[in-house]
């Protein structure tokens, strides 16, 4: 599991959610949409206080986290959060991790 959140994406969350830092963003699968990685699921976000943390990453006063029950959505996946500059909106991309065999 790799989760990459660039600086522009962190600023986007600050502007979009209008919370004073520090705050926490929960990243979770939502049963809706088409989903790239898991059909029928899309990635959703909410401002919540972490309880059962399965993954956490802090960027500029924002703690991004995944609840322990939601880790399955991100396993064997690289998740990239960035901003599409043309429309000033969050952009999420997934890439399946390629397992490498060590001989």
N, C-alpha and C positions, 0 to 999 in steps of 0.2 A: 504494500500500500504506500503510495506516494501522494501527498497533497501539496500542491504548489499554489500559493496565493500571492500575486504580485502587489507591489505598492499601490498601483492605481486601483486595484480591486479593493484593497483595505480602505482607501479613501472613499470609494463608491459606497461601501457599507456605512461609513461614518455619515455621509451626506444623506443616504437613503433612509436610514433608520433613525436619524436625528437624536442620538443618545450621546451624553457626555461620556468620554472615556474615563475609566475603563468600563467596558461592557463585554458580554459574551454572546457569540453567534453560534447557535446550534445548527449544524448541517445534518439533514436527515432525508431519507427517501420518502417521497409522497406518492401514493398510489393514484396516479393521474398522468396524463400525457403519454408521449410515445417513448421517451427514454432512449438514450444511445446505448448505455451499458446493460441495463436491465429493462427489458420490454415491459411497458405498462407503468413504470416508475420514473419519476423525475426528481431532481435534486431541489430541495426546499431549504429555506432558512428562517430562523426566528430568533428573537432576542430572549434568552432564557438563562437562568442560573444553572450551571452544570451540577449534575448529581452523580450519575454513573458514567464516568468518563472512560471512553474506549480509545480516544485519540485527542490530542490537544496541540494547538500551535498558536503562539502569540505574535502578533504583528502590530506595531505602533499603538499599543494600548487596547487592542481588540483580541480577545481570546476566541479563536475558532475551535469548536470541539465537535466530536461525534460521540453520541451516547453509546454505551457498550452494546445495547441491543441493535444498533444500526450499523455496526462495523461490517457486517456481511455485504452491504451495498458497495463498500469501498475496497474490499479484499481483492487482490490480484488486479488492481486497477490503479492507474495514474490519473489523478484528477487535477485539472488546471483551471484556476479562476483568474480571469483577466478582464479588462474592459475593452469593448469595441469602441474605438475612438470616434468612428463615424456617427454612431448613434448614442454614444455616452451611456451604454448599458453593459451590465455584467454579462460576461461570456463564459460558459462552462464547457470544457472539453474533456473527454475521457479517452484514455488509451489503455488497452489491455497490456499488463506487464508480461514480458516474455521471460519465462523461467530459463535460467541457464544451468546446464548440467556441469558439475565439477567432476572431472575424472582423476 
